Amino acid sequence: MKKLAAVLIALLTALIPCAPALAADEVTINVYNWGEYIDMETLEMFEEANPGIKVNYSTFDSNESMYSKVLSGAANYDVVIPSDYMIAKMIGADMLAELDFDNIPNYRNIGEAYRGLEYDPENKYSVPYTWGTVVVIYNEKYVDPADVEKESIELLWNEKYAGKILMFDNPRDAFGIALTSLGYSMNTTDQSQWREAADRLSAQKPLVQAYVMDAIFDKMESEEAWIAPYYAGDGLIIQEENENVKFYIPSEGTNMFVDAMCVLKSSEHKAEAEAFINFMCEPEIAALNADAIGYASPNEAALELIDPEIVENELIYTPTEYLDAHTEVFADLPAEIQMLQGNLWTSLKIQSAESEEEVAAVTWIDIFCILVVAIGVLGIVYGAVTGIRKRRLWRDRSDA
């Protein structure tokens, strides 16, 4: 909790196990995390507790953008915090280092329910950071109570709210919602079902104000938009800024995710990166962080320190029996399905460029003006070329 911060800073050295031996020179570790997804105070506290390590912190807005950035080698990161299915993909691509858990003794605080999961079955490459579900967020000031009574995913396709609906700007979440709305698994390998989901998203597109990630905060808080799917922890943060904002877990089902801390195989400061992971698993730090970001913590030792209102909120700490019956965890899809998903997503995003509205915007007057300009440019070019030829002819005659 934030009110503990001053005390924690003073007692930090006593509370936190010693970091692994460091070189005499100060090192900087690069931490790459989702936006709006850490209490920045914890970074200062880590540096206070580990004088030889500085943190350079930067953010991404989707698993896919993070993966592309890391794969390109455009920046050197040490700690990254992807979601479950992306961790599996990065393991398969040999991008993650096996962790030395002697440097992460606080791993013992992670609950058994978050160990041995499909994306990292032997617990070699990751330490769970948070977990949560995808929810439907809405503004009760503008949305008819009758339209949310069934807590349905169909609210995202309600034509009554055209232009006030937001949608995920990443393919895995967007297609996950569309597949669920059709009654299909989010991890289906049936290509015809993926195409149906693409048609579903295409049908929704005229209703969508914007495809967003972190921009959802400003749009929902300012009431520029009224409805959006997003992550439950962020729903709680938006709700704190605008009391009219509510959210629910779709009755048709939804995605449950686990985000976890990993060290890239390319890291030149692996021990220091592991010290950072260990620090974030300290119960007091995990509680401080969970209070700030609103997401559920897998750290069992931290639960009694987290704001009780958050822990008792079943939209954040959703009961296990409900999760088992109503949620699905994303799997790392086969290569051919990933390619299909990418192609379908690209087609959806460029669809607006081929819309009737934009085609109609190019009027005959526009075409006439373009032709006039083109003729004028051609005239200038012709005059210039003719002038050059005349000057050359005059020069040649003079020389003769």
FIKOL-363073 format. One record per residue (C-alpha): residue number from 1; residue in one letter; chain; x, y, z. Coordinates in steps of 0.02 Angstrom, whole numbers, plus 50000, padded with zeros to 5 digits. Each point is the difference from the previous one (the first is absolute). Last residue first. Example, Ala and Ser with C-alpha at 12.3 -4.5 7.8 and 13.67 -1.06 7.14 Angstrom:
2
resi:resn:chain:x:y:z
2:S:A:50684:49947:50357
1:A:A:49931:49828:50033
This chain:
400
resi:resn:chain:x:y:z
400:A:A:51496:51327:45725
399:D:A:50013:50036:50186
398:S:A:49857:50124:49986
397:R:A:49892:49871:49912
396:D:A:50032:49873:50137
395:R:A:49957:50127:50134
394:W:A:49836:50046:49915
393:L:A:49952:49815:49984
392:R:A:50043:49969:50184
391:R:A:49897:50150:50053
390:K:A:49853:49940:49896
389:R:A:50010:49824:50074
388:I:A:50004:50068:50177
387:G:A:49849:50109:49966
386:T:A:49903:49853:49929
385:V:A:50038:49896:50156
384:A:A:49945:50141:50116
383:G:A:49842:50034:49901
382:Y:A:49954:49815:50000
381:V:A:50028:49987:50189
380:I:A:49894:50154:50030
379:G:A:49863:49935:49888
378:L:A:50004:49829:50085
377:V:A:49980:50085:50169
376:G:A:49852:50100:49935
375:I:A:49920:49845:49926
374:A:A:50019:49910:50168
373:V:A:49926:50148:50094
372:V:A:49851:50006:49884
371:L:A:49978:49811:50012
370:I:A:50003:50006:50191
369:C:A:49872:50139:49998
368:F:A:49886:49901:49885
367:I:A:50017:49845:50112
366:D:A:49956:50100:50154
365:I:A:49850:50075:49910
364:W:A:49948:49825:49949
363:T:A:49998:49955:50185
362:V:A:50125:49898:50102
361:A:A:49902:49994:50163
360:A:A:49894:49862:49926
359:V:A:50150:49883:50010
358:E:A:50024:50045:50182
357:E:A:49818:49969:50042
356:E:A:49992:49841:49897
355:S:A:50139:49922:50101
354:E:A:50162:49945:49918
353:A:A:50117:50095:50116
352:S:A:49891:49943:50144
351:Q:A:50042:49817:49964
350:I:A:50183:50031:50036
349:K:A:49983:49943:50181
348:L:A:49891:49849:49959
347:S:A:50116:49938:49863
346:T:A:50149:50015:50117
345:W:A:49907:49902:50133
344:L:A:49954:49862:49879
343:N:A:50180:49986:49941
342:G:A:50069:49996:50177
341:Q:A:49873:49870:50058
340:L:A:50040:49892:49848
339:M:A:50186:50011:50037
338:Q:A:49971:49956:50183
337:I:A:49891:49855:49944
336:E:A:50137:49934:49886
335:A:A:50131:50016:50138
334:P:A:49898:49901:50126
333:L:A:49925:50106:50141
332:D:A:50085:50031:50167
331:A:A:49855:49973:50119
330:F:A:49885:50134:50071
329:V:A:49921:49954:50166
328:E:A:49812:49966:50001
327:T:A:49869:50062:50121
326:H:A:49823:49961:50055
325:A:A:49994:49835:50095
324:D:A:50175:49991:50074
323:L:A:50003:50186:50035
322:Y:A:49834:49989:50092
321:E:A:50061:49858:50110
320:T:A:50162:50094:50034
319:P:A:49912:50154:50067
318:T:A:50041:50163:49909
317:Y:A:50125:50109:50092
316:I:A:49972:50154:49891
315:L:A:49816:49986:49954
314:E:A:49975:49911:50165
313:N:A:50047:50157:50098
312:E:A:50047:49937:50173
311:V:A:50187:50016:49964
310:I:A:49976:50177:49936
309:E:A:49896:50059:50148
308:P:A:50123:49914:50117
307:D:A:50143:50114:49943
306:I:A:50148:49883:49981
305:L:A:50103:49947:50152
304:E:A:49908:49836:50034
303:L:A:50023:49953:49817
302:A:A:50188:50028:49994
301:A:A:50054:49828:50063
300:E:A:49891:49919:49867
299:N:A:50090:50088:49857
298:P:A:49894:49963:49846
297:S:A:49943:50182:50007
296:A:A:49838:50060:49922
295:Y:A:50011:50162:49903
294:G:A:49952:50171:50069
293:I:A:50159:50091:49950
292:A:A:50041:50094:50159
291:D:A:49935:49879:50131
290:A:A:50086:49856:49909
289:N:A:50166:50091:50001
288:L:A:49998:50036:50186
287:A:A:49947:49821:50032
286:A:A:50139:49927:49892
285:I:A:50124:50114:50088
284:E:A:49946:49946:50174
283:P:A:49997:49817:49950
282:E:A:50173:50001:49915
281:C:A:49967:49932:49826
280:M:A:50048:50164:49915
279:F:A:50169:49991:50086
278:N:A:50033:49825:49936
277:I:A:49963:50056:49822
276:F:A:50122:50146:50021
275:A:A:50135:49886:50070
274:E:A:49971:49885:49851
273:A:A:50037:50147:49885
272:E:A:50158:50034:50099
271:A:A:50056:49820:49979
270:K:A:49959:50004:49813
269:H:A:50093:50160:49960
268:E:A:50059:49975:49820
267:S:A:49825:49949:49945
266:S:A:49992:49912:49831
265:K:A:49907:49851:50072
264:L:A:49863:50119:50054
263:V:A:49948:49992:50181
262:C:A:49817:49967:50041
261:M:A:49867:50075:50113
260:A:A:49825:49929:49978
259:D:A:49829:50052:49941
258:V:A:49862:49874:50032
257:F:A:49841:50010:49898
256:M:A:49818:49948:50011
255:N:A:49904:50027:49839
254:T:A:49811:50010:50000
253:G:A:49837:49906:50009
252:E:A:49823:50019:49931
251:S:A:49948:50090:50161
250:P:A:50124:50138:49965
249:I:A:50096:50051:50158
248:Y:A:49933:50169:50054
247:F:A:50046:50183:50005
246:K:A:49941:50167:50069
245:V:A:50049:50180:49961
244:N:A:49889:50136:50071
243:E:A:50121:50030:50144
242:N:A:50131:50068:49881
241:E:A:50182:50006:50056
240:E:A:49989:49851:50119
239:Q:A:49899:49907:49869
238:I:A:50142:50020:49875
237:I:A:50119:49917:50125
236:L:A:49877:49857:50032
235:G:A:49976:49970:49814
234:D:A:50188:49999:49984
233:G:A:50009:49853:50119
232:A:A:49858:49913:49906
231:Y:A:50086:50004:49831
230:Y:A:49908:50077:49853
229:P:A:49842:49994:49896
228:A:A:49925:50170:49966
227:I:A:49840:50100:50016
226:W:A:49963:50185:50029
225:A:A:50128:50099:49901
224:E:A:50039:50186:50013
223:E:A:49946:49979:50180
222:S:A:50159:50087:50063
221:E:A:50047:49847:50104
220:M:A:49956:49881:49859
219:K:A:50101:50090:49865
218:D:A:50146:50048:50110
217:F:A:50025:49824:50069
216:I:A:49962:49910:49838
215:A:A:50150:50083:49919
214:D:A:50105:49861:50079
213:M:A:49941:49876:49868
212:V:A:49886:50063:49865
211:Y:A:49900:49962:49844
210:A:A:49888:50151:49976
209:Q:A:49819:50058:49988
208:V:A:49938:49826:49957
207:L:A:49822:49979:49937
206:P:A:50048:49986:49816
205:K:A:50130:49868:50052
204:Q:A:49880:49878:50084
203:A:A:49952:49910:49840
202:S:A:50184:49984:49955
201:L:A:50035:49928:50172
200:R:A:49868:49866:49972
199:D:A:50066:49966:49825
198:A:A:50173:49975:50075
197:A:A:49923:49880:50127
196:E:A:49922:49902:49858
195:R:A:50171:49993:49918
194:W:A:50076:49934:50160
193:Q:A:49864:49868:50009
192:S:A:50038:49946:49821
191:Q:A:50183:49981:50048
190:D:A:49962:49871:50133
189:T:A:50150:50008:50118
188:T:A:49895:50063:50144
187:N:A:50091:50083:50145
186:M:A:49867:50128:50044
185:S:A:49877:49856:49997
184:Y:A:49840:50029:49904
183:G:A:49828:50057:50059
182:L:A:49985:50137:49870
181:S:A:50021:50139:50130
180:T:A:50151:49906:50066
179:L:A:50081:50003:49829
178:A:A:49971:50188:49986
177:I:A:50071:50034:50173
176:G:A:50155:49895:49968
175:F:A:50018:50082:49829
174:A:A:50015:50170:50082
173:D:A:50115:49939:50139
172:R:A:50121:49910:49884
171:P:A:49990:50130:49862
170:N:A:50054:50156:50093
169:D:A:49917:50170:49999
168:F:A:49862:49947:50117
167:M:A:49831:50079:49960
166:L:A:49914:50162:50051
165:I:A:49813:50035:49986
164:K:A:49927:50176:49999
163:G:A:49984:50021:49812
162:A:A:49850:49884:49990
161:Y:A:49919:49981:50170
160:K:A:49825:49947:49944
159:E:A:50083:49882:49877
158:N:A:50039:49877:50142
157:W:A:50148:49895:49944
156:L:A:50110:50024:50153
155:L:A:49846:49977:50110
154:E:A:49994:49824:49927
153:I:A:50131:49944:50127
152:S:A:49855:49980:50119
151:E:A:49977:50055:50179
150:K:A:49817:49946:49988
149:E:A:49938:50164:50076
148:V:A:50124:50103:49901
147:D:A:49883:50058:49861
146:A:A:49852:50019:50118
145:P:A:50101:50122:50105
144:D:A:50010:50116:49847
143:V:A:50177:50063:49975
142:Y:A:50032:50187:50015
141:K:A:50021:50035:50186
140:E:A:50045:49817:50031
139:N:A:50166:50021:49909
138:Y:A:50061:49830:49941
137:I:A:50146:49879:50021
136:V:A:49988:49822:49934
135:V:A:50126:49887:50085
134:V:A:50160:49907:49956
133:T:A:50065:49903:50149
132:G:A:50141:50012:50125
131:W:A:50172:49946:50054
130:T:A:50155:50088:50064
129:Y:A:50189:49978:50007
128:P:A:50027:49813:49978
127:V:A:50185:49948:49996
126:S:A:50064:49934:49835
125:Y:A:50127:49894:49909
124:K:A:50024:49833:50086
123:N:A:49832:49965:50082
122:E:A:49991:49825:49923
121:P:A:49832:50027:49916
120:D:A:50039:50173:49932
119:Y:A:49853:50047:49884
118:E:A:49894:49857:50063
117:L:A:50006:50050:50182
116:G:A:50120:49916:50121
115:R:A:49976:50135:50131
114:Y:A:49859:50126:50017
113:A:A:49882:49892:50103
112:E:A:50146:49957:50115
111:G:A:50004:50178:50064
110:I:A:50157:50105:49979
109:N:A:50081:50042:50167
108:R:A:50137:49869:49978
107:Y:A:50061:50101:49851
106:N:A:50068:50115:50133
105:P:A:50163:49903:49993
104:I:A:50038:50072:49828
103:N:A:50190:49997:49982
102:D:A:50005:49815:50045
101:F:A:49861:49989:49870
100:D:A:50126:50015:49859
99:L:A:49884:50033:49854
98:E:A:50013:49915:49831
97:A:A:50024:50138:49873
96:L:A:49867:50050:49875
95:M:A:50011:50027:49811
94:D:A:50016:49818:49944
93:A:A:49858:50023:49873
92:G:A:49896:49866:50087
91:I:A:50027:50088:50166
90:M:A:49944:50162:49919
89:K:A:49841:49919:49935
88:A:A:49961:49924:50170
87:I:A:50028:50169:50082
86:M:A:49884:50076:49871
85:Y:A:49863:49879:50048
84:D:A:50017:50044:50185
83:S:A:50014:50189:49992
82:P:A:50161:50097:49985
81:I:A:50102:50089:50136
80:V:A:50177:50034:49939
79:V:A:50158:50016:50105
78:D:A:50169:50028:49916
77:Y:A:49966:50104:49846
76:N:A:50119:50053:49863
75:A:A:49913:50104:49866
74:A:A:49974:49989:49812
73:G:A:50041:49814:50006
72:S:A:49859:49969:49878
71:L:A:49936:49853:50102
70:V:A:49983:50107:50156
69:K:A:49901:50134:49909
68:S:A:49890:49874:49909
67:Y:A:49963:49905:50160
66:M:A:49954:50159:50094
65:S:A:49885:50057:49860
64:E:A:49914:49830:50000
63:N:A:49978:49991:50188
62:S:A:49913:50167:49997
61:D:A:50020:50178:50063
60:F:A:50185:50011:50038
59:T:A:50092:50089:50141
58:S:A:50170:50063:50054
57:Y:A:50101:49996:50162
56:N:A:50187:50028:50016
55:V:A:50040:49934:50173
54:K:A:50162:50035:50092
53:I:A:50099:49869:50094
52:G:A:50149:50016:50118
51:P:A:49901:50082:50140
50:N:A:49879:49852:50014
49:A:A:49874:50042:50138
48:E:A:49984:50182:49946
47:E:A:49996:49947:49817
46:F:A:49857:49880:50039
45:M:A:49908:50135:50097
44:E:A:50012:50120:49855
43:L:A:49928:49867:49886
42:T:A:49863:49963:50126
41:E:A:49945:50182:49994
40:M:A:49955:49978:49817
39:D:A:49854:49890:50053
38:I:A:49991:49886:49851
37:Y:A:49885:49960:49855
36:E:A:49937:50162:49923
35:G:A:50084:49949:49837
34:W:A:50059:49819:49982
33:N:A:50179:49960:50049
32:Y:A:50179:50009:49937
31:V:A:50135:50012:50133
30:N:A:50175:50051:49947
29:I:A:50133:49965:50131
28:T:A:50133:50129:50035
27:V:A:50165:49954:50080
26:E:A:50107:50089:50130
25:D:A:50182:49950:50001
24:A:A:50067:49890:50138
23:A:A:49919:49847:49924
22:L:A:49854:49927:50091
21:A:A:49978:49855:50120
20:P:A:49820:49940:50003
19:A:A:49874:50111:50090
18:C:A:49979:49980:50187
17:P:A:49831:49947:50061
16:I:A:49875:50141:50024
15:L:A:49929:50056:50167
14:A:A:50155:50068:50085
13:T:A:50055:50104:49851
12:L:A:49823:50062:49974
11:L:A:49968:50066:50175
10:A:A:50009:50186:49961
9:I:A:49926:49982:49826
8:L:A:49862:49890:50069
7:V:A:49951:50126:50133
6:A:A:49981:50138:49871
5:A:A:49904:49887:49881
4:L:A:49876:49927:50123
3:K:A:49868:50130:49958
2:K:A:50010:49940:49820
1:M:A:49935:49828:50042
